[in-house]
Amino acid sequence: MLTVIFGLIGILILGVFLLLFRVQSLVTILRDTDERGGLSNRINGALMLLVPLIGFIVAVYHYPIAAKHFLPEASSIHGKETDSLFWITLTVITLMFLITNAGLFWFAFKYQYKAGRKVVFFADDHKLELIWTAVPAVIMTVLVLYGALVWNRAMMQEPPKDVQVVEVMGKQFAWQVRYPGKDGKLGKYDFRLTNDATGNEFGIDFEDKNSEDDFIPREIHIPVNKPVLLKIRARDVLHSVFMPHFRVKMDAVPGMPTQFMFTPTKTTTDMRSQLGNPNFNYELACTEVCGKGHFAMRYLIVVDDEPDYKKWLAEQKPFLEEKPEFKGKGMKSLRKKNVAANEEIKTKKDI
Amino acid sequence: MELHNHGQSAVAEAHTHDHHHDEHEHHEDGFIRKYIFSEDHKTIAKQFLILGLMWAFMGGAMSVIFRLQLGFPDFNLEWLRPILGTWINETGKLEQEKYLALVTMHGTIMVFFVLTAGLSGTFSNFLIPLQVGARDMASGFMNMLSFWFFFLASVVMFTSLFLETGPASGGWVIYPPLSALPEAVPGSGAGMTYWLISMALFIVSSLLGGINYITTVINMRTKGLSFARLPLTIWAFFLTAIIGLLSFPVLFAAALLLIFDRSMGTSFFLSDIYIGGKALHHQGGSAILFQHLFWFLGHPEVYIVLLPALGITSEIIATNARKPIFGYRAMVGSMIGIGVLSFIVWAHHMFVTGMNPFLGTIFMLLTLIIAVPSAVKAFNYITTLWKGNIIFTPAMLFSIGLVSLFISGGVTGIVLGNNALDIQLHDTYFVVAHFHLVMGSASFFGMMAGVYHWFPKMFGRMMDDKLGYVHFWLTFIGVYLVFFPMHYIGIAGFPRRYYSFSTFDFGKSYADLNMFISAAAIITFSAQALFAFNFVYSIFRGRLAPLNPWDSNTLEWTTPRVPGHGNWPGAIPTVHRWPYDYSKPDADKDGFTDFIPQHIPFSQTPNSNFEHENDLIAKQEGKKNSGDNEHKHH
């Protein structure tokens, strides 16, 4: 049904256009005038003023409606700083946008063709050019300095000793998270130990003592107002850790671990009451195209206050407790296995 | 016009007559040599244009299909099955993998085939010889090869659409490991192989063309046409060709290494990968290395598509404002500045890839410097309009539209170029909005402006003005309606290349805005039918074009209505002045209206000459007598 309607509308529009076209080309030929500044020029001139003006009014009217769905204020320390930089920059560029576009369209309208208008032969003016080289340069300098300051604070801090480490691993098409357990140290891993069939999705090296208390939860829990260090990696293709509410983003790269440190400032409960939305959840998404399920790599993040977080931690069981068969298995045993396999191949060949 | 050709030396005239004579003897071109394997730059330009436009419609149609998915996720696409076949699944929805394929192909086609080949290929080919006063490109044969390599690249890319596993699907940036592993996405199998072969051919085409453009501009300018008198179009094409020549080989290297990784087991870009239940043997490669190589072309590529559009705009705005372009030297200077800077900003695409954060700061600094020459250009366009006498031809409308889009898309570059802000906005719809305005739409507008402006010279007939006006306003309004609201979606954190936003709580808003954008995109795309009709109709039925329909100063308008091979039947005109003598004071006393073409000597315009121009008369007269290439030395 819809197709038919669309089709009909299309044909109708096409018909109208064709008709209009034939009529107007005939008229043009009859008139046989190709003068500058005719009616068309005046109409286009008027539109040069009208269209941007209407556009501006519509945009101003629509903005508050659209802005309702912007993300809430950042829930992290660096996020608040990037947010203020963002809104300052946006104000500056909106002004630039409005001033330059206003000039462009106003001049287009005002200086539309009029017979006998005296055009100013104005080919050069060093002072003017100096001004509009210098002004953007100064604005850019300020924004660069401000940006560098915010960036350095967000990205170039040494993690404190008591930082909460969380390992986030991307794979097609889900996130997996590992916590270091009581010792605060993540065990080693190697991609050659990864084995979905046996259940070692992370490729954890269980010969490393640090891995013995590592646990793999089903959602991320982090304590409020404490720095969290995300150790990020991917095991198949590129992924990207994106936590929109915390203004956190960092690619997950196979073979090259990355990291991102941030400090959450609002618990999930706080956000729920602040937004009046009892179903609110912090989310983790993927922002580097990774294949079919790229759009569905959702993972939940819960920001707890200190007691809740402690309670949650206490409930978590080390991975080895659930899968004791992995105990002590790691790179060495893998190597032994490989050596044995190679030997076997060799002997077969020899025979 | 022939009246004005007397600035020519007897020697030169004799020579060109000979040349012309030769042509009549050797160029009894058959149909194939004239229209298919032609070495005439004008025919080659038209071939680039027509193939580019065909790709543009295909790329546009692809965007309509994935916009349907994004804006109307519940809409049944069963009716597309005759075209898309198994890309539509049993429930009448677009396959998720094929959504990615469409996005990838849309990007590749638009960036390379439409805006590089279709824009730069068309107008560099068409205008360089005509505006520098040459009979053809330096090497007509290489020029012909350039088109046919593009054609081959097109055939390979087009064929890849019909592969069972689908075309490349890892995004137009083809980041490995996704693009290297068929296990990761089916499009990375044969589809990616085709993509790489096609791009390799395309790079060859691009280099063959670029070398020709550069050589022609440097060596084959007519007498009197110093660099300081080059139309800004030629400056733009010249710089574009240099940028392309320096950056495309790097993409070629990246593609080659990726081919090695894919089929010969090397590990340039791959390491530590477990996929499909298996740990791969690759170790020690760096996925980030590929991104560095890719963006070393990828960023200059932005200017490869944009500079020609800006050059075209400069020419059209000056002509139709009946006023010299403001700040000619600043325009050239800023183009050179943009060209140089374009090579040292690439890593702003990689702020959050895990690259050293200190590098991020350096690249932010360099990136934001580009805003300065860009701003100078925008201000100069606006000042050119000031106190002009503007004629709104369709080309002029598209040029003014370009300036607006260039500003609108450019200012958001200041946001994204700031690494602290890029943390949040990277790979969201804010980026999509930004580059579609500043690079996609602006360059597309430049291409449309060029087509409307030079159509009379290409085909000897006029396109219909009124249809052009409607086409412009629908497109202009449409483009803003599509891409302006996209910024909001980006601020709300929506990531790009998402098949659907319903998985996430934060992605549940804006269903209506996405629907609106899709509707606007469909209308904008449909409006291009007006152009297609106008274009095809006017080639055969358009009004015959006058010799100089826009009262323009540049040399191409001194050729016959439909110039033959060799461009000028008689001698090549000599250039005596810059191309922007529009509305020169007192020109009427010399018998001119509001324009004095480039080939008019100053001796003919004693009343309107400026003082330093009067000084040049003696020199020009002197040269006439000596009749050699002295003009190149001053």
HADDOCK unambig.tbl for C-alpha pairs under 7 A between the chains (distance, minus, plus):
assign (segid A and resid 36 and name CA) (segid B and resid 391 and name CA) 6.83 0.50 0.50
assign (segid A and resid 37 and name CA) (segid B and resid 391 and name CA) 6.47 0.50 0.50
assign (segid A and resid 41 and name CA) (segid B and resid 391 and name CA) 6.55 0.50 0.50
assign (segid A and resid 41 and name CA) (segid B and resid 392 and name CA) 5.66 0.50 0.50
assign (segid A and resid 44 and name CA) (segid B and resid 392 and name CA) 6.63 0.50 0.50
assign (segid A and resid 66 and name CA) (segid B and resid 488 and name CA) 6.77 0.50 0.50
assign (segid A and resid 69 and name CA) (segid B and resid 492 and name CA) 6.50 0.50 0.50
assign (segid A and resid 69 and name CA) (segid B and resid 509 and name CA) 6.23 0.50 0.50
assign (segid A and resid 70 and name CA) (segid B and resid 491 and name CA) 6.18 0.50 0.50
assign (segid A and resid 70 and name CA) (segid B and resid 492 and name CA) 4.37 0.50 0.50
assign (segid A and resid 71 and name CA) (segid B and resid 492 and name CA) 5.10 0.50 0.50
assign (segid A and resid 82 and name CA) (segid B and resid 420 and name CA) 6.13 0.50 0.50
assign (segid A and resid 82 and name CA) (segid B and resid 421 and name CA) 5.91 0.50 0.50
assign (segid A and resid 86 and name CA) (segid B and resid 421 and name CA) 6.28 0.50 0.50
assign (segid A and resid 89 and name CA) (segid B and resid 415 and name CA) 6.55 0.50 0.50
assign (segid A and resid 93 and name CA) (segid B and resid 411 and name CA) 5.61 0.50 0.50
assign (segid A and resid 97 and name CA) (segid B and resid 407 and name CA) 6.55 0.50 0.50
assign (segid A and resid 97 and name CA) (segid B and resid 408 and name CA) 6.12 0.50 0.50
assign (segid A and resid 97 and name CA) (segid B and resid 411 and name CA) 6.93 0.50 0.50
assign (segid A and resid 101 and name CA) (segid B and resid 404 and name CA) 6.12 0.50 0.50
assign (segid A and resid 103 and name CA) (segid B and resid 382 and name CA) 6.71 0.50 0.50
assign (segid A and resid 104 and name CA) (segid B and resid 382 and name CA) 5.26 0.50 0.50
assign (segid A and resid 107 and name CA) (segid B and resid 385 and name CA) 5.99 0.50 0.50
assign (segid A and resid 107 and name CA) (segid B and resid 386 and name CA) 5.59 0.50 0.50
assign (segid A and resid 108 and name CA) (segid B and resid 385 and name CA) 6.42 0.50 0.50
assign (segid A and resid 108 and name CA) (segid B and resid 390 and name CA) 6.95 0.50 0.50
assign (segid A and resid 111 and name CA) (segid B and resid 386 and name CA) 6.91 0.50 0.50
assign (segid A and resid 111 and name CA) (segid B and resid 387 and name CA) 5.85 0.50 0.50
assign (segid A and resid 111 and name CA) (segid B and resid 388 and name CA) 5.66 0.50 0.50
assign (segid A and resid 111 and name CA) (segid B and resid 389 and name CA) 5.42 0.50 0.50
assign (segid A and resid 111 and name CA) (segid B and resid 390 and name CA) 5.89 0.50 0.50
assign (segid A and resid 112 and name CA) (segid B and resid 389 and name CA) 5.52 0.50 0.50
assign (segid A and resid 112 and name CA) (segid B and resid 390 and name CA) 4.40 0.50 0.50
assign (segid A and resid 112 and name CA) (segid B and resid 391 and name CA) 6.40 0.50 0.50
assign (segid A and resid 113 and name CA) (segid B and resid 389 and name CA) 4.53 0.50 0.50
assign (segid A and resid 113 and name CA) (segid B and resid 390 and name CA) 4.73 0.50 0.50
assign (segid A and resid 113 and name CA) (segid B and resid 391 and name CA) 5.59 0.50 0.50
assign (segid A and resid 114 and name CA) (segid B and resid 389 and name CA) 6.62 0.50 0.50
assign (segid A and resid 117 and name CA) (segid B and resid 389 and name CA) 6.81 0.50 0.50
assign (segid A and resid 119 and name CA) (segid B and resid 323 and name CA) 6.98 0.50 0.50
assign (segid A and resid 119 and name CA) (segid B and resid 387 and name CA) 5.83 0.50 0.50
assign (segid A and resid 119 and name CA) (segid B and resid 388 and name CA) 5.24 0.50 0.50
assign (segid A and resid 119 and name CA) (segid B and resid 389 and name CA) 6.35 0.50 0.50
assign (segid A and resid 119 and name CA) (segid B and resid 583 and name CA) 6.21 0.50 0.50
assign (segid A and resid 120 and name CA) (segid B and resid 387 and name CA) 5.97 0.50 0.50
assign (segid A and resid 120 and name CA) (segid B and resid 388 and name CA) 6.80 0.50 0.50
assign (segid A and resid 121 and name CA) (segid B and resid 323 and name CA) 6.32 0.50 0.50
assign (segid A and resid 121 and name CA) (segid B and resid 324 and name CA) 6.71 0.50 0.50
assign (segid A and resid 121 and name CA) (segid B and resid 583 and name CA) 6.35 0.50 0.50
assign (segid A and resid 121 and name CA) (segid B and resid 584 and name CA) 5.98 0.50 0.50
assign (segid A and resid 121 and name CA) (segid B and resid 585 and name CA) 6.96 0.50 0.50
assign (segid A and resid 122 and name CA) (segid B and resid 324 and name CA) 6.84 0.50 0.50
assign (segid A and resid 122 and name CA) (segid B and resid 326 and name CA) 6.64 0.50 0.50
assign (segid A and resid 123 and name CA) (segid B and resid 324 and name CA) 5.71 0.50 0.50
assign (segid A and resid 123 and name CA) (segid B and resid 325 and name CA) 6.32 0.50 0.50
assign (segid A and resid 123 and name CA) (segid B and resid 326 and name CA) 4.69 0.50 0.50
assign (segid A and resid 123 and name CA) (segid B and resid 327 and name CA) 5.82 0.50 0.50
assign (segid A and resid 124 and name CA) (segid B and resid 326 and name CA) 5.80 0.50 0.50
assign (segid A and resid 124 and name CA) (segid B and resid 327 and name CA) 4.85 0.50 0.50
assign (segid A and resid 132 and name CA) (segid B and resid 376 and name CA) 6.28 0.50 0.50
assign (segid A and resid 133 and name CA) (segid B and resid 372 and name CA) 6.17 0.50 0.50
assign (segid A and resid 133 and name CA) (segid B and resid 376 and name CA) 6.13 0.50 0.50
assign (segid A and resid 136 and name CA) (segid B and resid 372 and name CA) 5.79 0.50 0.50
assign (segid A and resid 137 and name CA) (segid B and resid 372 and name CA) 5.94 0.50 0.50
assign (segid A and resid 140 and name CA) (segid B and resid 368 and name CA) 6.28 0.50 0.50
assign (segid A and resid 144 and name CA) (segid B and resid 365 and name CA) 6.11 0.50 0.50
assign (segid A and resid 147 and name CA) (segid B and resid 418 and name CA) 6.08 0.50 0.50
assign (segid A and resid 147 and name CA) (segid B and resid 419 and name CA) 6.96 0.50 0.50
assign (segid A and resid 147 and name CA) (segid B and resid 420 and name CA) 5.69 0.50 0.50
assign (segid A and resid 148 and name CA) (segid B and resid 361 and name CA) 6.05 0.50 0.50
assign (segid A and resid 150 and name CA) (segid B and resid 420 and name CA) 6.15 0.50 0.50
assign (segid A and resid 151 and name CA) (segid B and resid 419 and name CA) 6.70 0.50 0.50
assign (segid A and resid 151 and name CA) (segid B and resid 420 and name CA) 4.69 0.50 0.50
assign (segid A and resid 155 and name CA) (segid B and resid 357 and name CA) 6.47 0.50 0.50
assign (segid A and resid 156 and name CA) (segid B and resid 357 and name CA) 6.79 0.50 0.50
assign (segid A and resid 191 and name CA) (segid B and resid 272 and name CA) 5.56 0.50 0.50
assign (segid A and resid 191 and name CA) (segid B and resid 273 and name CA) 6.58 0.50 0.50
assign (segid A and resid 191 and name CA) (segid B and resid 274 and name CA) 6.39 0.50 0.50
assign (segid A and resid 191 and name CA) (segid B and resid 279 and name CA) 6.69 0.50 0.50
assign (segid A and resid 192 and name CA) (segid B and resid 279 and name CA) 5.57 0.50 0.50
assign (segid A and resid 194 and name CA) (segid B and resid 274 and name CA) 6.97 0.50 0.50
assign (segid A and resid 195 and name CA) (segid B and resid 277 and name CA) 6.76 0.50 0.50
assign (segid A and resid 196 and name CA) (segid B and resid 277 and name CA) 6.44 0.50 0.50
assign (segid A and resid 235 and name CA) (segid B and resid 272 and name CA) 6.87 0.50 0.50
assign (segid A and resid 235 and name CA) (segid B and resid 273 and name CA) 5.38 0.50 0.50
assign (segid A and resid 235 and name CA) (segid B and resid 274 and name CA) 5.62 0.50 0.50
assign (segid A and resid 236 and name CA) (segid B and resid 273 and name CA) 4.95 0.50 0.50
assign (segid A and resid 236 and name CA) (segid B and resid 274 and name CA) 5.37 0.50 0.50
assign (segid A and resid 236 and name CA) (segid B and resid 275 and name CA) 5.47 0.50 0.50
assign (segid A and resid 237 and name CA) (segid B and resid 177 and name CA) 5.04 0.50 0.50
assign (segid A and resid 237 and name CA) (segid B and resid 178 and name CA) 5.27 0.50 0.50
assign (segid A and resid 238 and name CA) (segid B and resid 177 and name CA) 6.80 0.50 0.50
assign (segid A and resid 238 and name CA) (segid B and resid 178 and name CA) 6.99 0.50 0.50
assign (segid A and resid 244 and name CA) (segid B and resid 424 and name CA) 6.94 0.50 0.50
assign (segid A and resid 244 and name CA) (segid B and resid 493 and name CA) 6.06 0.50 0.50
assign (segid A and resid 247 and name CA) (segid B and resid 423 and name CA) 6.78 0.50 0.50
assign (segid A and resid 247 and name CA) (segid B and resid 424 and name CA) 5.07 0.50 0.50
assign (segid A and resid 248 and name CA) (segid B and resid 423 and name CA) 6.58 0.50 0.50
assign (segid A and resid 248 and name CA) (segid B and resid 424 and name CA) 6.46 0.50 0.50
assign (segid A and resid 249 and name CA) (segid B and resid 352 and name CA) 6.68 0.50 0.50
assign (segid A and resid 249 and name CA) (segid B and resid 423 and name CA) 5.61 0.50 0.50
assign (segid A and resid 249 and name CA) (segid B and resid 424 and name CA) 6.39 0.50 0.50
assign (segid A and resid 250 and name CA) (segid B and resid 352 and name CA) 5.05 0.50 0.50
assign (segid A and resid 250 and name CA) (segid B and resid 353 and name CA) 6.13 0.50 0.50
assign (segid A and resid 250 and name CA) (segid B and resid 354 and name CA) 6.72 0.50 0.50
assign (segid A and resid 251 and name CA) (segid B and resid 352 and name CA) 6.13 0.50 0.50
assign (segid A and resid 251 and name CA) (segid B and resid 353 and name CA) 4.82 0.50 0.50
assign (segid A and resid 251 and name CA) (segid B and resid 354 and name CA) 6.33 0.50 0.50
assign (segid A and resid 254 and name CA) (segid B and resid 271 and name CA) 6.25 0.50 0.50
assign (segid A and resid 254 and name CA) (segid B and resid 272 and name CA) 5.81 0.50 0.50
assign (segid A and resid 254 and name CA) (segid B and resid 273 and name CA) 6.24 0.50 0.50
assign (segid A and resid 255 and name CA) (segid B and resid 271 and name CA) 4.98 0.50 0.50
assign (segid A and resid 255 and name CA) (segid B and resid 272 and name CA) 4.85 0.50 0.50
assign (segid A and resid 258 and name CA) (segid B and resid 354 and name CA) 5.48 0.50 0.50
assign (segid A and resid 287 and name CA) (segid B and resid 427 and name CA) 6.07 0.50 0.50
assign (segid A and resid 287 and name CA) (segid B and resid 495 and name CA) 5.70 0.50 0.50
assign (segid A and resid 289 and name CA) (segid B and resid 170 and name CA) 6.88 0.50 0.50
assign (segid A and resid 289 and name CA) (segid B and resid 497 and name CA) 6.53 0.50 0.50
assign (segid A and resid 290 and name CA) (segid B and resid 178 and name CA) 6.42 0.50 0.50
assign (segid A and resid 291 and name CA) (segid B and resid 97 and name CA) 6.92 0.50 0.50
assign (segid A and resid 291 and name CA) (segid B and resid 184 and name CA) 6.57 0.50 0.50
assign (segid A and resid 291 and name CA) (segid B and resid 185 and name CA) 5.61 0.50 0.50
assign (segid A and resid 292 and name CA) (segid B and resid 96 and name CA) 5.58 0.50 0.50
assign (segid A and resid 292 and name CA) (segid B and resid 97 and name CA) 4.97 0.50 0.50
assign (segid A and resid 294 and name CA) (segid B and resid 498 and name CA) 6.77 0.50 0.50
assign (segid A and resid 295 and name CA) (segid B and resid 498 and name CA) 4.78 0.50 0.50
assign (segid A and resid 295 and name CA) (segid B and resid 499 and name CA) 5.96 0.50 0.50
assign (segid A and resid 295 and name CA) (segid B and resid 500 and name CA) 6.41 0.50 0.50
assign (segid A and resid 296 and name CA) (segid B and resid 503 and name CA) 5.77 0.50 0.50
assign (segid A and resid 298 and name CA) (segid B and resid 504 and name CA) 6.83 0.50 0.50
